[in-house]
């Protein structure tokens, strides 16, 4: 696969990943977090804010090969 095409596909995959991940995280937060302590909400948003990086790094690593 040509490098330019691989980077285009990878960029689109990362964009799709971020959109789907954000929608799932918001849905989970909307149904599970109301009424919980502030520190539980903080921990949830901290973890979900960082966890998307792992799959994105896999896509970036694939793009660079």
NORFEN-V488680 format. One record per pair of residues at least 24 apart in sequence whose ideal C-beta (glycine too) atoms are under 6 Angstrom apart, sorted by the first residue. I is the first residue (numbers start at 1). GAP is how many residues later the second one is. If there is no record, write none. Layout:
BEGIN
I & GAP
I & GAP
END
This chain:
BEGIN
6 & 57
7 & 56
10 & 49
10 & 53
13 & 46
14 & 42
14 & 45
17 & 38
21 & 31
END
